């Protein structure tokens, strides 16, 4: 289960809307507590995939390192990644599967021209994504 409060969810949705029609992305900072991941912060990152930014993202390594330093300074870990799917469902793509790491939460927000439509979480297990419940 991913604990993601309304404020953090709102920040992800706002960043996804601001990035539309391109994919927006970032990291989730928090703690693991048994099978539960508790999100404490979300940070945005630059999408370096300029050639296919409408349907791909590549987290900027400098932004990743900055988020890692922020997490460590706050006694947190990077526990996941969030990204948007402009005009597509909040379901992992084949590219998402190729790039995923086991043990991390992957939050995907479906976003359209006017609003974020759906936000769902996924976790890689045994080479495939399983939906992860989200609780406030």
N, C-alpha and C positions, 0 to 999 in steps of 0.2 A: 504494500500500500504506500502511496505517496501522500503525505500531508502537505497540502499547498493551500495556504489561506487565501481569502478573497483579495487582499491587497496585492499579493505576489501574482496571483492569477491575472488581476487587472493590469499589472505592469507588463506581463507577457503579451496580453491582448493588445495593449496600447502600442507596444513596440512593433507588433505584427502589423497593426493598422498603419503605423507611420512608415513602415517599410514597403507597403503594398505599392506596386504590383510585384515587387521583388521579394525573394525569401529573406526574412529576417532571422537572426539566430543569436544564441547566447548560452550562458551556463547557469546551472542551478547549484547553489552553495547550501550546505546543510550538514546533517548528521544521519548516520544509519543507526537505527535502534532495533536490533533484531531484524525482522522481515519488513519493518517500516522505515521509510526514508522521510525525514522531516526537513522540508525546505525552509531555510532561514532567510535567504536572499536570492534574487535573480539578477544577473548582469547581462547586458547586451554585448555583442561582439560584432565586429565588422565581417561581412561576407566577402571573401576574397574571390569567389567564383564569379567573375564579371561576365564571362562568356555565356553562362547558363543561369544567371542569377534569378530568373523567373521560376526555375524548377530545381535548383541545386544550391547548396551552401557549402562553404569551406570556412571554418572558423579561423580567424586571424591568429597565428601562433602568439603574437605579442599580447593580444587580448586574453588568450588562454593563460599565459604566464602571469599577467596582471591579476586575473581572477583567482589563480592559484595562490598568489601572494596575499591577496585580500582574504581568502578563505583561511589560510594558515594563521594570518594575523588575528583573526577573530576566533580561532579554535575550531574552525569548520573544515570541511572537505568539499571538493567538487563531487557532487553526487549525481549529476545529470546534465543533459543538454536540452534546450528548447529550440524549436524553429517553427516557421510558418509554412503553410502550404497555400499559396495564393490560388484562389478559385479551384481548389481541390480538397478532397476529404482529409480529415485529420487521422489518416492511416499511414503507416510506414510504407515507403516506396522500396523498390529493389535496391536503389542507391543507399537509402537509409540503412537497410539490412547489411549491405557490404561494409559500411563504415562504423557500425555499432560495436560497442564493447559490452560484454556481459557484466552485470552488476550495476549498471547505470540506469537511471530513469530517463526516458526520452519523451518529452512533452511536445506534442504537435498541435498547433492551432490552425484550423481552417479559417482563412480570412478572405473576405470579398472587398469590393470597392468601398462599401459603406460600413462594414462591421466585421468583427470576429464572429464566426458562426458556431464553432465547436472547438473544444479543447479536450484532448485525451492524452493519457500517458501510456507508455509501452515499456516493456523490459525484455531484453534478449535472453532467451533461455533455450539451450539445446539447439542453437543455430536458427531459431525463429523467434519472432516477436509474439509476446503475449500481452494482452491489455492489462494495465495495472490500475487498480481502483484509486480514485482520488478522493481524499477526505479533507475538509477544511481544518 
